């Protein structure tokens, strides 16, 4: 599976309306103070050159457009020390004394989802929050949350179907690769919790 990134923004709140056509899905865009972001609003975006390059290249959503560079961390701090990773490390060690306390932010919201799996979503969230279930990650462990946890094929109408699904997965575990074992063990936890 290809790893992809999703861009999220600080300093604003917005909704992503999945019922709208492409190009119109961002709605209710507001600054943190609640005032509306309009076409005339002065907006400054901090972004690394890698992400900006993908947006402005041929086929990118900003293809053919150019933007003024307001600050260049590479020019200011050097090629290695100017990376977002190294600036973050520096901030955490020098400013935060190695201690960071994360705060949940509710900057964006999805609209237009049919909520027919709300109960199952709550079960999965609880399993993750309790440390009983890990979110899918890349084989090398570098990236987490690389794919959705799809509960639909793990829901069964009878105990017989549930037991058969468990037996099939336990049998597959015997000859599974390490990556396959992770997926099968996740599915076994979900089958037990959701049915």
Residue pairs with C-beta under 8 A, 6 or more apart in sequence:
1 146
1 147
3 138
3 143
3 146
5 51
7 51
8 107
8 108
9 45
9 107
10 105
10 107
11 31
11 32
12 29
12 30
12 31
12 32
12 37
12 107
13 28
13 29
13 30
13 32
13 106
13 107
13 108
14 26
14 27
14 28
14 29
14 30
14 107
14 108
14 109
15 26
15 27
15 28
15 108
15 109
15 110
15 111
16 25
16 26
16 27
16 108
16 109
16 110
16 111
17 24
17 25
17 26
17 27
17 111
17 112
18 25
18 110
18 111
18 112
18 113
19 111
19 112
20 27
20 112
27 111
29 36
29 37
30 36
30 37
31 37
31 41
37 43
44 70
48 83
48 84
49 74
52 67
54 60
55 61
55 62
56 62
56 63
56 64
56 65
56 66
56 67
57 63
72 82
73 82
73 83
73 84
73 87
74 82
74 83
75 82
76 82
77 86
77 87
80 86
81 87
81 90
92 98
92 100
117 151
117 152
120 151
120 155
120 194
121 151
123 193
123 194
124 133
124 149
124 151
124 190
124 193
127 133
127 189
127 190
127 193
128 134
128 135
132 189
133 186
133 189
133 190
134 144
134 182
134 186
135 144
135 145
135 149
136 144
136 145
136 146
136 147
136 148
136 149
136 183
136 186
137 143
137 144
137 145
137 146
138 144
138 146
139 179
149 186
149 190
151 190
151 194
154 165
154 187
154 190
154 191
154 194
154 195
155 194
155 195
156 162
156 165
156 191
156 195
159 195
162 191
162 195
165 191
166 188
166 191
166 192
169 184
169 187
169 188
169 191
170 188
172 180
172 184
173 181
173 184
173 185
176 184
